[in-house]
Amino acid sequence: MIGLYCSRNAYFGGAAAAPVDSNAILADHMFTVPKGGVSPAGFQLQSNSPCLNAGLVMTNNGGRDFWGKPVSSTVAPNVGAYCGRGAHEGELLANGIPTVGPVFQKTNAGVPK
């Protein structure tokens, strides 16, 4: 196919990488819920995912991920629909806020205390 560019996609669970994807990730995506679960939130990435910060920088990328989090056009994004910081296994994120684990309170200056 003329004009096809495929780079930095993630393949796992028996899926073969596209022959033209020389930067393919062939490791477990490390979703917060194994195999994604039944909710879109299960497809968020764990903090040790090889897909974090492994995407291709693109201008005019839409500016937001599936959950509304900002997507940079100058810094490598995550591979996939989630551009958050990563969570621990079993920890689902709602609008970027952990639903389990430590909760940070912000001071008036916006710095976690």
N, C-alpha and C positions, 0 to 999 in steps of 0.2 A: 504494500500500500504506500503510495507516495505521500510524503508529508507526515507520516506517523511518527510521533515522538513519545516514547514510553520510558519513564525513569522513576526510580525510587518508589515503586509500588510494593506492597507487602503480600506475600503468598505463603500459605501455611495449610496444613491438614490435607496434603496430597495434591494441592494445586500447583501446577507447573508455572514457572515464571515465563512471561512472554519472551520470546527469543531476542527481541530488540531491547529488553530492559536490562542493561548491563549493571545497574545499581540496585537491583532487586533486593528486598529484605526477605530472606527465606527462613525466618525464625518465628516462634510463637508471638503473636501480636501483644499478648498479655492484657487482655480485656479485664475490666473490673469484675465481670461475671464470666466464667469460662463459657466459650462459644457464644457470648453475647447475651445469653439469657432470653427473656421474653420482652424486655423493655429496651428502648433505644439507649437508656442510661447504661445498660450492661456493656455497650460498645465503647465506653470511655476507656482510656488506657491507664494501666497501673504505672506507678512511678519508676519502675524498672523496665518498661517497654522499650524495645529497640526502635519503635516507631516514633518516640518522642524526639522532636527537633531533627527529624531525619527527612523531612519533605523538601520539595523543590520550591525555592522562592519564586513567586509569580506576582507581577503587577496586575492590577485589576482582578484580584482573586475573590471579590465579593465582600471582603472585609470582616465577615463573621462566620463562625463555624455553625454546625447544626444547633447548638445550644445557645447561640448568640454571643459567644465569646469572641473577642477581637482576633483577627488573623493578620499577622504582620506581612507587609510586602517588601520588607528589607531583611528579616531574620528568618532562618529556616523554620517552617511550621512543622507540626506533627503530620505524619502520614495518616490519612483518614479524615473522618468527619469531626473529630474532637481535637481542639487546640488548647486544652487546659494543661495544668502542670503535672498531671498524673496523680493517681490515687493508690492506696494500698488495696490488695485483693479483698473483694467483698465490700469495699467502700464505694458507694455510689455517690456521684456528685450531682447536686441540683443547682443549676445556675452557677457552677464553679465553687459552691460552698460544700464542704464535706458534710454528709448526713450522719456519719459516725466518726468517732475519734475526737481529737482536741478541737475546741472551738476558740477562736481568737476574738477578743473584743478590741475594737479600734478606739484609739484616743481621738480627741478633736483634731489632731494633726493627721489622722489616717494611718498611723504607724501601729502595728500590733503591739500590745503590751503583755 
